[in-house]
């Protein structure tokens, strides 16, 4: 998707090349045209003279197997398995690695409530190699990137059906960076909020949500009436979910990790802050 070619709503331009490539004038148009398993929506990272581009809009991934990424980003290795760390060693760093290409930025800032920048409501979708920014007023259900409950409704218990998020830098100025109402596999990403949670997971397994080699940052409020998880903000909130956290760095105020009526397995993590427990975390936490 290249915003340099006119206004939103104009017909797509088809480029003559070895494979079918369509050029769209808005993120919404490009995502709406991605209807088949394996379709890729790629955002351009730079404009004229190499200047950075910020794409304004929302991406709603509602068809199975669609990928949202940066044009030219290497999609061959986005599992995060090799960099997730283990129980015996804590990571010296976590979050996105350099991938040889600049990440495109998708931003949605609005006075309307409950509007995510990216939402996923179908199985097997991927969000890879993007910078995602968000601001939308509301207390709960306010996410920069939201994996919706509907993403699991047509999926099996096989983790191959899970949404996959990797090599992303996700931040919300008003809410939670990543909201998981369906299980997902998240790797080598930075999830940050200065007002709510880096990530909030509510999806029970199987399959479970996995966070591999990520940095989770949250905080800024002590909690308000109606807040998700009955008070507070922090790096990771698990409420009724089933989550494995491996090789991550977590920080937050008033807590780095909070588990409420769910299952949390931790290995090889650095936790900079309080660990609050409703049900005990399993595994070793490196502080």
N, C-alpha and C positions, 0 to 999 in steps of 0.2 A: 504494500500500500504506500503510494507516494503522494503526499499532499501538494506537491508542486504543480499538479496538472489540473488546475481549475477548481470549480466549486463543488461542494457536496451535492449529490442528487443527479449529476450528469452521467451519461452512459459510460460504462467501462470501456477502456481501450485495450484491445488485444494485441500483444506484441508478437511479431513473427520471430520465433526462435524454435529450438529443438523440441521443447515441451510446451504444453499450454501454460501461459502466464497471462494473467489478467491484471491490469493496472486500475486501481480504484482511487477515488478522490476523498474517501472518508473511511475511517476504521469500521464504522457500522456497516457500510456497503460491502466492504471486503469480507467481513465475518458472515454477513447474511448470504453471500454467494458461496461460502464454503459448506457444501452440502454432502460431500462424500467422504468416507473413511480415507484418511491419508492426506486430505487437503491441508495445505499450509498457508497461513496468513502471515506474511513477513512485512514488518514495518521498516522503512528506511531510517537509518540512524543519523545521516548528515545531509545537509542541503548544499547550496552553492558554496564554493570555496571552503568546503569542509566544515562549515558551521553546523552546530548541533541543532537537531529538529526536536521539538516537543509536539507530539501528536495529542490533540485534544479530542476526547471522545470516550466511548464505552465499548467494551467488547463482551458480548454475551455468547459463549460457546455452548450451543444447544444441540449440536449434531455430534454423534459419536466419532471419535478418532480424529478430531481437528487439532492442529497445532498452531499456536500463536507465538511468534518469535521475532527476532531481528533479522533483516535481510543479510545473508552471508554468514549467519551464526552457525557454528559447527554443531550439528545435531547428533553426531555419531556416538558421543560419550556424555550422556547427561544423567547417568544412574546415581552417581555419587558414592558408589560402593567402595571405590578405592581410596576415598579420602575421609571416611566417616569416623575413623579412630576406633578404639576398643576400650575395654574395661581397664587394661593395664597402663594406658597412656592417655594423657589429656591433650587436647589440640592446642597448638600455639596460636592458631588463627582459624577462623571459620567464616563461611559466607561465600559469595561468588568469587571464582577465580578469573584471571585474565583469560580471555578466549580468542585473542587475536583479532577481534572486531569490536567496535564500539556498540554498546547496547542502545537500542532505540528507547525513547521515553514515551509512555502513554499516561496522560494525566486527565483526571476528571475532578474539577472543583465546582461545586454547585450549592445553592441555597436550599435545594430540595432534599428532603431526608431519605435515607435508606437506598441510596444509589451507589453501588460499587463501581469501581473502574473496570474490573474484569470479573465476570461471573461464569461458573462452569456448572452446567446442569445435565451433562451427558457423559457416559463412560468413555474411558480411553483418550480423553483430551489431554493435551500437553501445553504448558506455558513455560517457555524456555528462553533465557537470555534477554530479558526485558527489564527496564526500569519502570516501575509502576508507582504513580503518585495519586493521592486521594484526599478529598475533603468534602464531607457531606454531613449536615447536622442531624443528630439523633443520639439517643443514649445507648440503646442496644441494637443488635443486628446492623451494625455500621462497619463495613469492611472495605478495604482497598481491593482485596482479592477474595472472592467468596466461592467455595466449593459447596454447592447447594445440595440439599437432601435428595433432590431429583436425580442427581448424578449417580446415586446408588440404586434407584428404583428399577432401572433397566439393566443393571450390572449383576454379575454373579458374585459368589463369594471368592472367586479367583482374583488375586491381587493384580493380575494383568489387566483387569478392567478399571483399575484405579486411575483417577486423575494424577498426572505427574507434573510437578513444578520444580524447575531446576535452574540454577545460575541466574536467579532473579534478585533484584533489589527492590523491595516492596515497602512503602511507607505510607502511613495515614496521619494527617494532621489533626483529625477529629475523632477517629475511631480505632479499630483494630486492624493491623496490617493484613493478617490472614485469618479468615473464619472458616472452620471445617465442620459443616453439618453432614458431610459424607467423608468417608476415609479417603486419604490421599497419600502419595509418596512424595516427600519434599526433600530436596537435596541441594547443598551448596548455595543456599540463598540467605539473604539478609532480610529479616522481618522486623520492622521497627515502628513504634508508635510513641508519641510524646504525651498521649492522653489516655490510652487504654492498654491493649495487650499487643505484644509482638505477634502471638498466635493464640487462638482460642479453639479448642477441639471438643466437639460434642458427639462425635460419631462412634457408637459402640462397634466392636468387631464381632466376628471376623468379616473381612480382613482388617487388620489394625492399621492405623495411621503410623507412618514412620517419618522421623525428622533426622536426616543424616548430614552431618557437617555443616549445620546452619548456625547463624548468629541470630538470636532473638532478644530484642530490646523493647522494654515497655516501661511505663510509669508516668508520673505527673499528676495523678489524682489519688486521693485516699479512698475514693468510692463515693457514689451518690445514690440516692434512692432509685431503685430500679436497675442498678448496674448489673451487668452480666456476672453471674457467679456470686451474687449477693455481697458486693463490696470490693473495691480495690482495682488496681491495674498492675501489670507486671509483664515479665518476659513471656511466660507460657501459662495459660489456664487450661486445665483439663477438667471437664465437667460431664460425667457420664460417658466419657469416651475411653477408647483403648489405644494407647499411644506408646511407641518405642522411640526413645530419644538417644541418639548415638553420635558421639564426636561433636557435640554442639557447645557453643558458648552462650550462656543465658544470663541476663541481668535485668533489673527492674526495681521500681519503687511503687508500692511497699514490699513486693516480693519478686523473686526471680522465677519461681515455679510454684504453682498451686494445683493440687489435685483434690477434686470434690466428687465422691461417688463414682470413681472410674478406676482404670488400671493404667499405671505408668511404670515402664521399664526403662532404666537409665544406665548407660555405660559410657565411660570415657569422656565425660562432660566437665566443663568448667562452669561453676555456678557462682555468680557474683551477686549475692544477696540471699534473702531468706527463702527457705523451702517450706511451704505451708502444706499440711497434709490433712485431708479428710480420710483418705485410705492410703496406707503406706506405699511409697515408691519402692519398687524392687530394683536391686542392683547397686552399683557403686557410684557415688557422686564425688567428683574431685573438686574441691573448693579452692 
